[in-house]
Amino acid sequence: MNCHGDRCAGIGGRNIRLTPLSTKGNRLSWLSLLCLLVLVAGCSGKHSYRFLTENDSYHPVERPDANYTSGLSLIATPSRAYWKGDNELVDKLNIFQWSDNAYPVPMTLEYGLGQVFYTPDDVSLSSLDEIDRNGRPLRLDRPYAGFLFLQGAVHNHYGQEYDWTTDMRRSVTAKVGLTGNGSLAEELHTGVHEARNLTIPEGWGLQIGQVVGATLGVEQRNRVLALIGERWGVDVMTNIKASLGNIYSGIDAGVTLRVGLNLPRGYHQSSIIEPFEAMPPPLSAEEAMDPDFVVPAERAEEPDDDPRWHLYGFVGHQNRWVFRDFSLDGRLFSSDTHTVPKEPIVNEFQYGFQVRFKEHWGLQALFAHRSNQLKGQRQEHSFGQYMLMYEHPFDAY
């Protein structure tokens, strides 16, 4: 009996799938983590939430079942601001306020659970030597790869309430999770295709293997332009982020233009790989100019003059200088069956809209066009995103 990955050629040359013994345990472990996340969020006060789903089938023009195939994320953020000294663990994680002389700024937290996975152009093949529908061996296309992860971030918010262009956010971010069978990508991909009567993916036995993966990052966002009227508003935000880890290492930078009605002052979130957009009330002019400012023990509730609805469109461009991408390079210190050389520079054009249509509820639609990520990629990739938001106003501090 000849075996390759988790498949064996049995009697008559038929492929027999060998289900890893760890799959059930992985599923139970991650379901337990999801339940823990929901329990913690539900028992620790008021929160805002984001649920994001990304898929190549969401794109209005191109609908390829390949490359970045699917992404899911549930993110929660407490509706309160933290200050240095409020929480010892937050202080230890927040490298931007380690110094005793650091100027006090409000901090926000986020935590959540997510999954992303990637596939080649032709998911009907089960051997690297098979020729795909584009006339080339499967080994030359993108590998199957999945990552299921917990994520968290600490955001430091700088700015003054009278001037939007002083807004700056510095963040410490982290993701940790499992690749391979532990990512549960095969189960989700196969289950969706069976339910929709689509081509059953046959190559998950060749996927990037299982390992504990982590990525740490630091990011800065700035609002560099803001023209805000009574109804209409325009702003421009820039972002730059450095990441290091066995899942992803690289430098990301980009710019986003927003135009719309009742433009919110938050930070725009454009994909699952980026942090949350929550923003507490900025400091007043007096607080920002006072070198002896200390956090008040108690502050009276301030009126919320942010309109309960907004509608804006956006366009953006992201550049990525990629040093490592597990979905193409495979695992560190391991020999994966299927890896391919990557493109070191990736560009992505994004456009879409966001609407808050009720007091707490909102929706965002985003569509992206991404340049080639691997050498010899047949065509550039497009995908779409839908994000459902439940926003709870921040407590006054």
Secondary structure, 3 states (H helix, E strand, C coil): CEEECCEEECHHHCEEECCCCHHHHHHHHHHHHHHHHHHHHHHCCCEEEEEEEEEHHHCCCCCCCCEEEEEEEEEEEECCCECCCCCHHHHHHCHHHCCCCCCCCCEEEEEEEEEEEEECCCCCCCCCCCECCCCCEHHHCCCCEEEEEEEEEEEEEEEECCEEEEEEEEEEEEEEEEEHHHHCHHHHHHHHHHHCCCCCCCCHHHCCCCCEEEEEEEEEEEEEEEEECCCEEEEEEEEEEEEEECCEEEEEEEEEEEEEECCCCCCCCCCCCCCCCCCCCCECHHHHHCCCCCCCCCCCCCCCCCCCCEEEEEEEEEEEEEEEEHHHHCCCCCCCCCCCCECCEEEEEEEEEEEECCCCEEEEEEEEEECCCECCCCCCEEEEEEEEEECCCCCCC
